[in-house]
Amino acid sequence: MNERKDTNIWAGITSDDPVALREWLESIGFEPGILVEGDGDGEVLHSEMLWPDGGRVMVHSACKKDTTFSTPVGSASLYVVVTDPDAVYAKATAIGARLVRDMAEEDYGSRGFSVADPEGNTWSFGTYAG
């Protein structure tokens, strides 16, 4: 049987303001990774934000010339596995993140919540790890 490697799928987020979105993600608990800026003011060709418990998300500009990996701004929905959802919830509410789904215990054993980032992407944080 193959060993499971959960970090081999990376989500990509298209953003009108990737610098601000990276700052928002950092305020919730992501750690900044690589940042490749483009020629335009605030243009980001590629960047990575790392989750301390494992995994990463790529954030790039909507104006990026190669749109192969682009989605409409504000259309992403991501689930982030966390060990302490209450701590992440406290950070999210402290920065005024718009609550999409309040903290809840799910029938399948997860505890979590969902918020929207400033561009409308939904970020769900919970303990469910499969």
Backbone as XML, in Angstrom:
<?xml version="1.0"?>
<chain id="A" units="angstrom">
  <residue number="1" name="MET">
    <atom name="N" x="0.840" y="-1.171" z="0.000"/>
    <atom name="CA" x="0.000" y="0.000" z="0.000"/>
    <atom name="C" x="0.895" y="1.247" z="0.000"/>
  </residue>
  <residue number="2" name="ASN">
    <atom name="N" x="0.523" y="2.236" z="-0.802"/>
    <atom name="CA" x="1.285" y="3.483" z="-0.862"/>
    <atom name="C" x="1.030" y="4.317" z="0.381"/>
  </residue>
  <residue number="3" name="GLU">
    <atom name="N" x="2.094" y="4.994" z="0.821"/>
    <atom name="CA" x="1.957" y="5.913" z="1.942"/>
    <atom name="C" x="1.227" y="7.169" z="1.469"/>
  </residue>
  <residue number="4" name="ARG">
    <atom name="N" x="0.298" y="7.652" z="2.244"/>
    <atom name="CA" x="-0.497" y="8.824" z="1.886"/>
    <atom name="C" x="0.332" y="10.095" z="2.035"/>
  </residue>
  <residue number="5" name="LYS">
    <atom name="N" x="0.264" y="10.966" z="1.050"/>
    <atom name="CA" x="1.015" y="12.221" z="1.065"/>
    <atom name="C" x="0.048" y="13.373" z="0.834"/>
  </residue>
  <residue number="6" name="ASP">
    <atom name="N" x="-0.568" y="13.865" z="1.905"/>
    <atom name="CA" x="-1.588" y="14.901" z="1.805"/>
    <atom name="C" x="-1.084" y="16.227" z="1.273"/>
  </residue>
  <residue number="7" name="THR">
    <atom name="N" x="0.197" y="16.528" z="1.401"/>
    <atom name="CA" x="0.693" y="17.836" z="0.977"/>
    <atom name="C" x="1.020" y="17.878" z="-0.511"/>
  </residue>
  <residue number="8" name="ASN">
    <atom name="N" x="0.649" y="16.867" z="-1.275"/>
    <atom name="CA" x="0.926" y="16.867" z="-2.709"/>
    <atom name="C" x="-0.162" y="17.549" z="-3.531"/>
  </residue>
  <residue number="9" name="ILE">
    <atom name="N" x="-1.169" y="18.095" z="-2.889"/>
    <atom name="CA" x="-2.178" y="18.901" z="-3.585"/>
    <atom name="C" x="-2.098" y="20.302" z="-3.013"/>
  </residue>
  <residue number="10" name="TRP">
    <atom name="N" x="-1.829" y="21.257" z="-3.889"/>
    <atom name="CA" x="-1.734" y="22.651" z="-3.470"/>
    <atom name="C" x="-2.857" y="23.427" z="-4.123"/>
  </residue>
  <residue number="11" name="ALA">
    <atom name="N" x="-3.538" y="24.217" z="-3.345"/>
    <atom name="CA" x="-4.598" y="25.065" z="-3.880"/>
    <atom name="C" x="-3.983" y="26.336" z="-4.451"/>
  </residue>
  <residue number="12" name="GLY">
    <atom name="N" x="-4.587" y="26.854" z="-5.504"/>
    <atom name="CA" x="-4.156" y="28.120" z="-6.090"/>
    <atom name="C" x="-5.271" y="29.144" z="-5.981"/>
  </residue>
  <residue number="13" name="ILE">
    <atom name="N" x="-4.941" y="30.354" z="-5.548"/>
    <atom name="CA" x="-5.913" y="31.416" z="-5.364"/>
    <atom name="C" x="-5.554" y="32.578" z="-6.290"/>
  </residue>
  <residue number="14" name="THR">
    <atom name="N" x="-6.502" y="32.987" z="-7.105"/>
    <atom name="CA" x="-6.335" y="34.157" z="-7.957"/>
    <atom name="C" x="-6.831" y="35.367" z="-7.187"/>
  </residue>
  <residue number="15" name="SER">
    <atom name="N" x="-6.042" y="36.440" z="-7.215"/>
    <atom name="CA" x="-6.371" y="37.596" z="-6.389"/>
    <atom name="C" x="-6.193" y="38.907" z="-7.143"/>
  </residue>
  <residue number="16" name="ASP">
    <atom name="N" x="-7.105" y="39.850" z="-6.876"/>
    <atom name="CA" x="-6.934" y="41.206" z="-7.394"/>
    <atom name="C" x="-5.842" y="41.945" z="-6.631"/>
  </residue>
  <residue number="17" name="ASP">
    <atom name="N" x="-5.626" y="41.565" z="-5.372"/>
    <atom name="CA" x="-4.601" y="42.195" z="-4.543"/>
    <atom name="C" x="-3.874" y="41.105" z="-3.748"/>
  </residue>
  <residue number="18" name="PRO">
    <atom name="N" x="-2.975" y="40.363" z="-4.423"/>
    <atom name="CA" x="-2.317" y="39.239" z="-3.759"/>
    <atom name="C" x="-1.448" y="39.639" z="-2.570"/>
  </residue>
  <residue number="19" name="VAL">
    <atom name="N" x="-0.900" y="40.834" z="-2.576"/>
    <atom name="CA" x="-0.093" y="41.278" z="-1.441"/>
    <atom name="C" x="-0.983" y="41.402" z="-0.199"/>
  </residue>
  <residue number="20" name="ALA">
    <atom name="N" x="-2.145" y="42.035" z="-0.347"/>
    <atom name="CA" x="-3.085" y="42.176" z="0.775"/>
    <atom name="C" x="-3.629" y="40.819" z="1.208"/>
  </residue>
  <residue number="21" name="LEU">
    <atom name="N" x="-3.913" y="39.926" z="0.247"/>
    <atom name="CA" x="-4.428" y="38.601" z="0.606"/>
    <atom name="C" x="-3.381" y="37.815" z="1.374"/>
  </residue>
  <residue number="22" name="ARG">
    <atom name="N" x="-2.125" y="37.912" z="0.977"/>
    <atom name="CA" x="-1.047" y="37.243" z="1.724"/>
    <atom name="C" x="-0.970" y="37.791" z="3.150"/>
  </residue>
  <residue number="23" name="GLU">
    <atom name="N" x="-1.117" y="39.094" z="3.308"/>
    <atom name="CA" x="-1.090" y="39.688" z="4.648"/>
    <atom name="C" x="-2.260" y="39.191" z="5.484"/>
  </residue>
  <residue number="24" name="TRP">
    <atom name="N" x="-3.454" y="39.067" z="4.861"/>
    <atom name="CA" x="-4.633" y="38.564" z="5.558"/>
    <atom name="C" x="-4.397" y="37.126" z="6.002"/>
  </residue>
  <residue number="25" name="LEU">
    <atom name="N" x="-3.865" y="36.304" z="5.108"/>
    <atom name="CA" x="-3.588" y="34.906" z="5.445"/>
    <atom name="C" x="-2.557" y="34.800" z="6.565"/>
  </residue>
  <residue number="26" name="GLU">
    <atom name="N" x="-1.560" y="35.658" z="6.534"/>
    <atom name="CA" x="-0.549" y="35.648" z="7.590"/>
    <atom name="C" x="-1.180" y="36.014" z="8.940"/>
  </residue>
  <residue number="27" name="SER">
    <atom name="N" x="-2.131" y="36.934" z="8.946"/>
    <atom name="CA" x="-2.763" y="37.339" z="10.207"/>
    <atom name="C" x="-3.616" y="36.222" z="10.804"/>
  </residue>
  <residue number="28" name="ILE">
    <atom name="N" x="-4.044" y="35.275" z="9.976"/>
    <atom name="CA" x="-4.820" y="34.136" z="10.478"/>
    <atom name="C" x="-3.917" y="33.000" z="10.955"/>
  </residue>
  <residue number="29" name="GLY">
    <atom name="N" x="-2.669" y="32.975" z="10.484"/>
    <atom name="CA" x="-1.749" y="31.937" z="10.951"/>
    <atom name="C" x="-0.886" y="31.304" z="9.881"/>
  </residue>
  <residue number="30" name="PHE">
    <atom name="N" x="-1.110" y="31.641" z="8.596"/>
    <atom name="CA" x="-0.231" y="31.122" z="7.554"/>
    <atom name="C" x="1.134" y="31.796" z="7.668"/>
  </residue>
  <residue number="31" name="GLU">
    <atom name="N" x="2.165" y="31.117" z="7.216"/>
    <atom name="CA" x="3.512" y="31.671" z="7.208"/>
    <atom name="C" x="3.896" y="31.999" z="5.777"/>
  </residue>
  <residue number="32" name="PRO">
    <atom name="N" x="4.521" y="33.160" z="5.551"/>
    <atom name="CA" x="4.887" y="33.524" z="4.181"/>
    <atom name="C" x="5.991" y="32.629" z="3.643"/>
  </residue>
  <residue number="33" name="GLY">
    <atom name="N" x="5.820" y="32.231" z="2.387"/>
    <atom name="CA" x="6.830" y="31.458" z="1.686"/>
    <atom name="C" x="7.343" y="32.275" z="0.516"/>
  </residue>
  <residue number="34" name="ILE">
    <atom name="N" x="7.716" y="31.604" z="-0.537"/>
    <atom name="CA" x="8.286" y="32.246" z="-1.718"/>
    <atom name="C" x="7.349" y="33.316" z="-2.276"/>
  </residue>
  <residue number="35" name="LEU">
    <atom name="N" x="7.935" y="34.379" z="-2.812"/>
    <atom name="CA" x="7.182" y="35.462" z="-3.437"/>
    <atom name="C" x="7.920" y="35.867" z="-4.710"/>
  </residue>
  <residue number="36" name="VAL">
    <atom name="N" x="7.274" y="35.667" z="-5.864"/>
    <atom name="CA" x="7.846" y="36.047" z="-7.154"/>
    <atom name="C" x="6.980" y="37.154" z="-7.723"/>
  </residue>
  <residue number="37" name="GLU">
    <atom name="N" x="7.514" y="38.374" z="-7.696"/>
    <atom name="CA" x="6.765" y="39.527" z="-8.163"/>
    <atom name="C" x="6.902" y="39.682" z="-9.675"/>
  </residue>
  <residue number="38" name="GLY">
    <atom name="N" x="5.903" y="40.293" z="-10.289"/>
    <atom name="CA" x="5.919" y="40.557" z="-11.719"/>
    <atom name="C" x="6.418" y="41.959" z="-12.010"/>
  </residue>
  <residue number="39" name="ASP">
    <atom name="N" x="6.233" y="42.376" z="-13.242"/>
    <atom name="CA" x="6.689" y="43.704" z="-13.670"/>
    <atom name="C" x="5.762" y="44.818" z="-13.204"/>
  </residue>
  <residue number="40" name="GLY">
    <atom name="N" x="4.473" y="44.524" z="-13.077"/>
    <atom name="CA" x="3.501" y="45.541" z="-12.685"/>
    <atom name="C" x="3.496" y="45.784" z="-11.189"/>
  </residue>
  <residue number="41" name="ASP">
    <atom name="N" x="3.010" y="46.945" z="-10.787"/>
    <atom name="CA" x="2.922" y="47.310" z="-9.385"/>
    <atom name="C" x="1.969" y="46.355" z="-8.664"/>
  </residue>
  <residue number="42" name="GLY">
    <atom name="N" x="2.469" y="45.624" z="-7.688"/>
    <atom name="CA" x="1.652" y="44.691" z="-6.924"/>
    <atom name="C" x="1.377" y="43.371" z="-7.624"/>
  </residue>
  <residue number="43" name="GLU">
    <atom name="N" x="1.940" y="43.183" z="-8.821"/>
    <atom name="CA" x="1.718" y="41.928" z="-9.553"/>
    <atom name="C" x="2.526" y="40.807" z="-8.912"/>
  </residue>
  <residue number="44" name="VAL">
    <atom name="N" x="1.884" y="39.676" z="-8.694"/>
    <atom name="CA" x="2.535" y="38.504" z="-8.129"/>
    <atom name="C" x="2.360" y="37.363" z="-9.123"/>
  </residue>
  <residue number="45" name="LEU">
    <atom name="N" x="3.482" y="36.870" z="-9.637"/>
    <atom name="CA" x="3.432" y="35.765" z="-10.593"/>
    <atom name="C" x="3.250" y="34.431" z="-9.886"/>
  </residue>
  <residue number="46" name="HIS">
    <atom name="N" x="3.856" y="34.297" z="-8.715"/>
    <atom name="CA" x="3.747" y="33.065" z="-7.932"/>
    <atom name="C" x="4.117" y="33.383" z="-6.494"/>
  </residue>
  <residue number="47" name="SER">
    <atom name="N" x="3.379" y="32.828" z="-5.567"/>
    <atom name="CA" x="3.755" y="32.924" z="-4.161"/>
    <atom name="C" x="3.170" y="31.733" z="-3.424"/>
  </residue>
  <residue number="48" name="GLU">
    <atom name="N" x="3.732" y="31.466" z="-2.273"/>
    <atom name="CA" x="3.261" y="30.359" z="-1.451"/>
    <atom name="C" x="3.090" y="30.838" z="-0.018"/>
  </residue>
  <residue number="49" name="MET">
    <atom name="N" x="2.007" y="30.382" z="0.589"/>
    <atom name="CA" x="1.756" y="30.614" z="2.008"/>
    <atom name="C" x="1.687" y="29.233" z="2.662"/>
  </residue>
  <residue number="50" name="LEU">
    <atom name="N" x="2.418" y="29.045" z="3.740"/>
    <atom name="CA" x="2.565" y="27.743" z="4.376"/>
    <atom name="C" x="1.707" y="27.655" z="5.630"/>
  </residue>
  <residue number="51" name="TRP">
    <atom name="N" x="1.005" y="26.535" z="5.778"/>
    <atom name="CA" x="0.242" y="26.309" z="7.003"/>
    <atom name="C" x="1.144" y="25.557" z="7.972"/>
  </residue>
  <residue number="52" name="PRO">
    <atom name="N" x="1.271" y="25.990" z="9.240"/>
    <atom name="CA" x="2.203" y="25.380" z="10.185"/>
    <atom name="C" x="2.005" y="23.876" z="10.392"/>
  </residue>
  <residue number="53" name="ASP">
    <atom name="N" x="0.760" y="23.403" z="10.279"/>
    <atom name="CA" x="0.484" y="21.976" z="10.475"/>
    <atom name="C" x="0.728" y="21.161" z="9.213"/>
  </residue>
  <residue number="54" name="GLY">
    <atom name="N" x="1.131" y="21.817" z="8.127"/>
    <atom name="CA" x="1.399" y="21.129" z="6.866"/>
    <atom name="C" x="0.496" y="21.644" z="5.764"/>
  </residue>
  <residue number="55" name="GLY">
    <atom name="N" x="1.026" y="21.716" z="4.579"/>
    <atom name="CA" x="0.285" y="22.184" z="3.424"/>
    <atom name="C" x="0.629" y="23.608" z="3.060"/>
  </residue>
  <residue number="56" name="ARG">
    <atom name="N" x="0.205" y="23.998" z="1.868"/>
    <atom name="CA" x="0.476" y="25.351" z="1.393"/>
    <atom name="C" x="-0.565" y="25.757" z="0.375"/>
  </residue>
  <residue number="57" name="VAL">
    <atom name="N" x="-0.658" y="27.046" z="0.167"/>
    <atom name="CA" x="-1.571" y="27.601" z="-0.826"/>
    <atom name="C" x="-0.768" y="28.582" z="-1.666"/>
  </residue>
  <residue number="58" name="MET">
    <atom name="N" x="-1.032" y="28.587" z="-2.964"/>
    <atom name="CA" x="-0.367" y="29.515" z="-3.875"/>
    <atom name="C" x="-1.300" y="30.686" z="-4.139"/>
  </residue>
  <residue number="59" name="VAL">
    <atom name="N" x="-0.760" y="31.896" z="-4.115"/>
    <atom name="CA" x="-1.537" y="33.114" z="-4.352"/>
    <atom name="C" x="-0.868" y="33.865" z="-5.493"/>
  </residue>
  <residue number="60" name="HIS">
    <atom name="N" x="-1.658" y="34.235" z="-6.515"/>
    <atom name="CA" x="-1.100" y="34.992" z="-7.640"/>
    <atom name="C" x="-2.099" y="36.034" z="-8.136"/>
  </residue>
  <residue number="61" name="SER">
    <atom name="N" x="-1.571" y="36.940" z="-8.939"/>
    <atom name="CA" x="-2.378" y="38.049" z="-9.453"/>
    <atom name="C" x="-3.395" y="37.603" z="-10.476"/>
  </residue>
  <residue number="62" name="ALA">
    <atom name="N" x="-4.539" y="38.267" z="-10.478"/>
    <atom name="CA" x="-5.555" y="38.030" z="-11.502"/>
    <atom name="C" x="-5.055" y="38.516" z="-12.853"/>
  </residue>
  <residue number="63" name="CYS">
    <atom name="N" x="-4.150" y="39.487" z="-12.851"/>
    <atom name="CA" x="-3.633" y="40.032" z="-14.105"/>
    <atom name="C" x="-2.491" y="39.199" z="-14.674"/>
  </residue>
  <residue number="64" name="LYS">
    <atom name="N" x="-2.187" y="38.074" z="-14.058"/>
    <atom name="CA" x="-1.116" y="37.196" z="-14.518"/>
    <atom name="C" x="-1.378" y="36.794" z="-15.969"/>
  </residue>
  <residue number="65" name="LYS">
    <atom name="N" x="-0.347" y="36.854" z="-16.792"/>
    <atom name="CA" x="-0.503" y="36.576" z="-18.224"/>
    <atom name="C" x="-0.910" y="35.131" z="-18.494"/>
  </residue>
  <residue number="66" name="ASP">
    <atom name="N" x="-0.287" y="34.174" z="-17.828"/>
    <atom name="CA" x="-0.621" y="32.763" z="-18.000"/>
    <atom name="C" x="-1.784" y="32.432" z="-17.075"/>
  </residue>
  <residue number="67" name="THR">
    <atom name="N" x="-2.963" y="32.245" z="-17.618"/>
    <atom name="CA" x="-4.147" y="32.007" z="-16.783"/>
    <atom name="C" x="-4.498" y="30.525" z="-16.652"/>
  </residue>
  <residue number="68" name="THR">
    <atom name="N" x="-3.555" y="29.637" z="-16.983"/>
    <atom name="CA" x="-3.799" y="28.198" z="-16.888"/>
    <atom name="C" x="-4.285" y="27.800" z="-15.505"/>
  </residue>
  <residue number="69" name="PHE">
    <atom name="N" x="-3.716" y="28.390" z="-14.469"/>
    <atom name="CA" x="-4.036" y="27.999" z="-13.109"/>
    <atom name="C" x="-4.931" y="29.004" z="-12.394"/>
  </residue>
  <residue number="70" name="SER">
    <atom name="N" x="-5.544" y="29.877" z="-13.142"/>
    <atom name="CA" x="-6.361" y="30.926" z="-12.544"/>
    <atom name="C" x="-7.819" y="30.514" z="-12.427"/>
  </residue>
  <residue number="71" name="THR">
    <atom name="N" x="-8.447" y="30.988" z="-11.383"/>
    <atom name="CA" x="-9.883" y="30.834" z="-11.185"/>
    <atom name="C" x="-10.453" y="32.238" z="-11.020"/>
  </residue>
  <residue number="72" name="PRO">
    <atom name="N" x="-11.735" y="32.422" z="-11.190"/>
    <atom name="CA" x="-12.298" y="33.760" z="-10.958"/>
    <atom name="C" x="-12.018" y="34.237" z="-9.529"/>
  </residue>
  <residue number="73" name="VAL">
    <atom name="N" x="-11.670" y="35.494" z="-9.387"/>
    <atom name="CA" x="-11.376" y="36.062" z="-8.071"/>
    <atom name="C" x="-12.578" y="35.872" z="-7.153"/>
  </residue>
  <residue number="74" name="GLY">
    <atom name="N" x="-12.309" y="35.410" z="-5.942"/>
    <atom name="CA" x="-13.350" y="35.249" z="-4.933"/>
    <atom name="C" x="-14.166" y="33.979" z="-5.055"/>
  </residue>
  <residue number="75" name="SER">
    <atom name="N" x="-13.754" y="33.032" z="-5.910"/>
    <atom name="CA" x="-14.563" y="31.829" z="-6.127"/>
    <atom name="C" x="-14.014" y="30.580" z="-5.443"/>
  </residue>
  <residue number="76" name="ALA">
    <atom name="N" x="-12.898" y="30.692" z="-4.750"/>
    <atom name="CA" x="-12.278" y="29.506" z="-4.141"/>
    <atom name="C" x="-12.942" y="29.157" z="-2.809"/>
  </residue>
  <residue number="77" name="SER">
    <atom name="N" x="-12.919" y="27.877" z="-2.504"/>
    <atom name="CA" x="-13.379" y="27.382" z="-1.217"/>
    <atom name="C" x="-12.360" y="26.345" z="-0.759"/>
  </residue>
  <residue number="78" name="LEU">
    <atom name="N" x="-11.718" y="26.609" z="0.372"/>
    <atom name="CA" x="-10.646" y="25.742" z="0.847"/>
    <atom name="C" x="-10.929" y="25.245" z="2.250"/>
  </residue>
  <residue number="79" name="TYR">
    <atom name="N" x="-10.424" y="24.057" z="2.544"/>
    <atom name="CA" x="-10.530" y="23.493" z="3.885"/>
    <atom name="C" x="-9.118" y="23.317" z="4.416"/>
  </residue>
  <residue number="80" name="VAL">
    <atom name="N" x="-8.866" y="23.851" z="5.596"/>
    <atom name="CA" x="-7.556" y="23.772" z="6.218"/>
    <atom name="C" x="-7.681" y="22.960" z="7.502"/>
  </residue>
  <residue number="81" name="VAL">
    <atom name="N" x="-6.921" y="21.866" z="7.590"/>
    <atom name="CA" x="-6.934" y="21.029" z="8.788"/>
    <atom name="C" x="-6.117" y="21.735" z="9.866"/>
  </residue>
  <residue number="82" name="VAL">
    <atom name="N" x="-6.728" y="21.897" z="11.038"/>
    <atom name="CA" x="-6.073" y="22.571" z="12.156"/>
    <atom name="C" x="-6.153" y="21.707" z="13.406"/>
  </residue>
  <residue number="83" name="THR">
    <atom name="N" x="-5.173" y="21.864" z="14.267"/>
    <atom name="CA" x="-5.207" y="21.131" z="15.529"/>
    <atom name="C" x="-5.959" y="21.905" z="16.605"/>
  </residue>
  <residue number="84" name="ASP">
    <atom name="N" x="-5.991" y="23.236" z="16.473"/>
    <atom name="CA" x="-6.655" y="24.074" z="17.472"/>
    <atom name="C" x="-7.563" y="25.085" z="16.776"/>
  </residue>
  <residue number="85" name="PRO">
    <atom name="N" x="-8.780" y="24.677" z="16.400"/>
    <atom name="CA" x="-9.656" y="25.597" z="15.686"/>
    <atom name="C" x="-10.043" y="26.828" z="16.508"/>
  </residue>
  <residue number="86" name="ASP">
    <atom name="N" x="-10.063" y="26.699" z="17.817"/>
    <atom name="CA" x="-10.418" y="27.850" z="18.652"/>
    <atom name="C" x="-9.369" y="28.956" z="18.543"/>
  </residue>
  <residue number="87" name="ALA">
    <atom name="N" x="-8.102" y="28.589" z="18.451"/>
    <atom name="CA" x="-7.042" y="29.587" z="18.318"/>
    <atom name="C" x="-7.139" y="30.299" z="16.964"/>
  </residue>
  <residue number="88" name="VAL">
    <atom name="N" x="-7.428" y="29.559" z="15.905"/>
    <atom name="CA" x="-7.562" y="30.163" z="14.578"/>
    <atom name="C" x="-8.821" y="31.036" z="14.537"/>
  </residue>
  <residue number="89" name="TYR">
    <atom name="N" x="-9.892" y="30.568" z="15.163"/>
    <atom name="CA" x="-11.133" y="31.338" z="15.248"/>
    <atom name="C" x="-10.871" y="32.679" z="15.942"/>
  </residue>
  <residue number="90" name="ALA">
    <atom name="N" x="-10.101" y="32.655" z="17.010"/>
    <atom name="CA" x="-9.783" y="33.888" z="17.740"/>
    <atom name="C" x="-9.016" y="34.861" z="16.845"/>
  </residue>
  <residue number="91" name="LYS">
    <atom name="N" x="-8.067" y="34.360" z="16.067"/>
    <atom name="CA" x="-7.317" y="35.221" z="15.150"/>
    <atom name="C" x="-8.232" y="35.795" z="14.071"/>
  </residue>
  <residue number="92" name="ALA">
    <atom name="N" x="-9.089" y="34.934" z="13.511"/>
    <atom name="CA" x="-9.985" y="35.371" z="12.431"/>
    <atom name="C" x="-10.961" y="36.439" z="12.916"/>
  </residue>
  <residue number="93" name="THR">
    <atom name="N" x="-11.527" y="36.236" z="14.078"/>
    <atom name="CA" x="-12.477" y="37.228" z="14.584"/>
    <atom name="C" x="-11.760" y="38.508" z="15.017"/>
  </residue>
  <residue number="94" name="ALA">
    <atom name="N" x="-10.524" y="38.394" z="15.486"/>
    <atom name="CA" x="-9.763" y="39.572" z="15.900"/>
    <atom name="C" x="-9.465" y="40.498" z="14.721"/>
  </residue>
  <residue number="95" name="ILE">
    <atom name="N" x="-9.323" y="39.930" z="13.519"/>
    <atom name="CA" x="-9.049" y="40.780" z="12.355"/>
    <atom name="C" x="-10.336" y="41.169" z="11.634"/>
  </residue>
  <residue number="96" name="GLY">
    <atom name="N" x="-11.467" y="40.751" z="12.169"/>
    <atom name="CA" x="-12.752" y="41.128" z="11.584"/>
    <atom name="C" x="-13.144" y="40.326" z="10.362"/>
  </residue>
  <residue number="97" name="ALA">
    <atom name="N" x="-12.645" y="39.100" z="10.249"/>
    <atom name="CA" x="-13.020" y="38.252" z="9.115"/>
    <atom name="C" x="-14.530" y="38.014" z="9.125"/>
  </residue>
  <residue number="98" name="ARG">
    <atom name="N" x="-15.129" y="38.033" z="7.935"/>
    <atom name="CA" x="-16.576" y="37.811" z="7.833"/>
    <atom name="C" x="-16.873" y="36.328" z="8.062"/>
  </residue>
  <residue number="99" name="LEU">
    <atom name="N" x="-17.659" y="36.050" z="9.078"/>
    <atom name="CA" x="-18.013" y="34.680" z="9.438"/>
    <atom name="C" x="-19.027" y="34.129" z="8.442"/>
  </residue>
  <residue number="100" name="VAL">
    <atom name="N" x="-18.704" y="32.988" z="7.834"/>
    <atom name="CA" x="-19.603" y="32.309" z="6.905"/>
    <atom name="C" x="-20.359" y="31.204" z="7.643"/>
  </residue>
  <residue number="101" name="ARG">
    <atom name="N" x="-19.663" y="30.524" z="8.518"/>
    <atom name="CA" x="-20.251" y="29.451" z="9.335"/>
    <atom name="C" x="-19.583" y="29.500" z="10.695"/>
  </residue>
  <residue number="102" name="ASP">
    <atom name="N" x="-20.375" y="29.670" z="11.737"/>
    <atom name="CA" x="-19.835" y="29.770" z="13.096"/>
    <atom name="C" x="-19.245" y="28.427" z="13.535"/>
  </residue>
  <residue number="103" name="MET">
    <atom name="N" x="-18.444" y="28.464" z="14.578"/>
    <atom name="CA" x="-17.835" y="27.254" z="15.126"/>
    <atom name="C" x="-18.923" y="26.227" z="15.405"/>
  </residue>
  <residue number="104" name="ALA">
    <atom name="N" x="-18.689" y="25.005" z="14.972"/>
    <atom name="CA" x="-19.687" y="23.944" z="15.153"/>
    <atom name="C" x="-19.009" y="22.591" z="15.276"/>
  </residue>
  <residue number="105" name="GLU">
    <atom name="N" x="-19.695" y="21.707" z="15.983"/>
    <atom name="CA" x="-19.299" y="20.299" z="16.068"/>
    <atom name="C" x="-20.090" y="19.570" z="14.994"/>
  </residue>
  <residue number="106" name="GLU">
    <atom name="N" x="-19.406" y="18.861" z="14.123"/>
    <atom name="CA" x="-20.075" y="18.141" z="13.033"/>
    <atom name="C" x="-20.374" y="16.696" z="13.438"/>
  </residue>
  <residue number="107" name="ASP">
    <atom name="N" x="-21.377" y="16.110" z="12.806"/>
    <atom name="CA" x="-21.751" y="14.724" z="13.083"/>
    <atom name="C" x="-20.610" y="13.747" z="12.801"/>
  </residue>
  <residue number="108" name="TYR">
    <atom name="N" x="-19.727" y="14.103" z="11.874"/>
    <atom name="CA" x="-18.646" y="13.201" z="11.488"/>
    <atom name="C" x="-17.377" y="13.407" z="12.331"/>
  </residue>
  <residue number="109" name="GLY">
    <atom name="N" x="-17.490" y="14.159" z="13.415"/>
    <atom name="CA" x="-16.396" y="14.258" z="14.370"/>
    <atom name="C" x="-15.479" y="15.455" z="14.230"/>
  </residue>
  <residue number="110" name="SER">
    <atom name="N" x="-15.800" y="16.394" z="13.397"/>
    <atom name="CA" x="-14.956" y="17.572" z="13.215"/>
    <atom name="C" x="-15.486" y="18.754" z="14.021"/>
  </residue>
  <residue number="111" name="ARG">
    <atom name="N" x="-14.600" y="19.641" z="14.358"/>
    <atom name="CA" x="-14.956" y="20.917" z="14.986"/>
    <atom name="C" x="-14.335" y="21.990" z="14.115"/>
  </residue>
  <residue number="112" name="GLY">
    <atom name="N" x="-15.148" y="22.937" z="13.660"/>
    <atom name="CA" x="-14.586" y="23.953" z="12.790"/>
    <atom name="C" x="-15.548" y="25.081" z="12.466"/>
  </residue>
  <residue number="113" name="PHE">
    <atom name="N" x="-15.079" y="25.981" z="11.607"/>
    <atom name="CA" x="-15.824" y="27.174" z="11.211"/>
    <atom name="C" x="-15.341" y="27.613" z="9.835"/>
  </residue>
  <residue number="114" name="SER">
    <atom name="N" x="-16.035" y="28.590" z="9.252"/>
    <atom name="CA" x="-15.653" y="29.121" z="7.942"/>
    <atom name="C" x="-15.730" y="30.637" z="7.954"/>
  </residue>
  <residue number="115" name="VAL">
    <atom name="N" x="-14.772" y="31.266" z="7.270"/>
    <atom name="CA" x="-14.762" y="32.722" z="7.111"/>
    <atom name="C" x="-14.509" y="33.039" z="5.637"/>
  </residue>
  <residue number="116" name="ALA">
    <atom name="N" x="-14.832" y="34.271" z="5.259"/>
    <atom name="CA" x="-14.532" y="34.751" z="3.913"/>
    <atom name="C" x="-13.374" y="35.735" z="4.005"/>
  </residue>
  <residue number="117" name="ASP">
    <atom name="N" x="-12.449" y="35.640" z="3.042"/>
    <atom name="CA" x="-11.367" y="36.623" z="2.990"/>
    <atom name="C" x="-11.897" y="37.897" z="2.337"/>
  </residue>
  <residue number="118" name="PRO">
    <atom name="N" x="-11.123" y="38.959" z="2.273"/>
    <atom name="CA" x="-11.625" y="40.220" z="1.724"/>
    <atom name="C" x="-12.102" y="40.152" z="0.269"/>
  </residue>
  <residue number="119" name="GLU">
    <atom name="N" x="-11.683" y="39.122" z="-0.471"/>
    <atom name="CA" x="-12.099" y="38.995" z="-1.871"/>
    <atom name="C" x="-13.254" y="38.019" z="-2.058"/>
  </residue>
  <residue number="120" name="GLY">
    <atom name="N" x="-13.714" y="37.388" z="-0.957"/>
    <atom name="CA" x="-14.870" y="36.506" z="-1.020"/>
    <atom name="C" x="-14.583" y="35.024" z="-1.051"/>
  </residue>
  <residue number="121" name="ASN">
    <atom name="N" x="-13.320" y="34.610" z="-1.052"/>
    <atom name="CA" x="-12.994" y="33.185" z="-0.982"/>
    <atom name="C" x="-13.393" y="32.651" z="0.386"/>
  </residue>
  <residue number="122" name="THR">
    <atom name="N" x="-13.870" y="31.418" z="0.434"/>
    <atom name="CA" x="-14.268" y="30.800" z="1.698"/>
    <atom name="C" x="-13.134" y="29.931" z="2.225"/>
  </residue>
  <residue number="123" name="TRP">
    <atom name="N" x="-12.764" y="30.176" z="3.465"/>
    <atom name="CA" x="-11.719" y="29.418" z="4.158"/>
    <atom name="C" x="-12.369" y="28.696" z="5.325"/>
  </residue>
  <residue number="124" name="SER">
    <atom name="N" x="-12.416" y="27.373" z="5.264"/>
    <atom name="CA" x="-12.948" y="26.573" z="6.365"/>
    <atom name="C" x="-11.784" y="25.987" z="7.134"/>
  </residue>
  <residue number="125" name="PHE">
    <atom name="N" x="-11.834" y="26.106" z="8.443"/>
    <atom name="CA" x="-10.797" y="25.591" z="9.323"/>
    <atom name="C" x="-11.445" y="24.583" z="10.252"/>
  </residue>
  <residue number="126" name="GLY">
    <atom name="N" x="-10.897" y="23.357" z="10.308"/>
    <atom name="CA" x="-11.497" y="22.340" z="11.156"/>
    <atom name="C" x="-10.548" y="21.209" z="11.470"/>
  </residue>
  <residue number="127" name="THR">
    <atom name="N" x="-10.984" y="20.353" z="12.355"/>
    <atom name="CA" x="-10.146" y="19.260" z="12.821"/>
    <atom name="C" x="-10.254" y="18.004" z="11.975"/>
  </residue>
  <residue number="128" name="TYR">
    <atom name="N" x="-11.197" y="17.966" z="11.028"/>
    <atom name="CA" x="-11.364" y="16.762" z="10.215"/>
    <atom name="C" x="-10.159" y="16.564" z="9.311"/>
  </residue>
  <residue number="129" name="ALA">
    <atom name="N" x="-9.511" y="15.421" z="9.419"/>
    <atom name="CA" x="-8.322" y="15.141" z="8.608"/>
    <atom name="C" x="-8.479" y="13.872" z="7.778"/>
  </residue>
  <residue number="130" name="GLY">
    <atom name="N" x="-9.711" y="13.434" z="7.583"/>
    <atom name="CA" x="-9.939" y="12.270" z="6.740"/>
    <atom name="C" x="-9.887" y="10.970" z="7.502"/>
  </residue>
</chain>
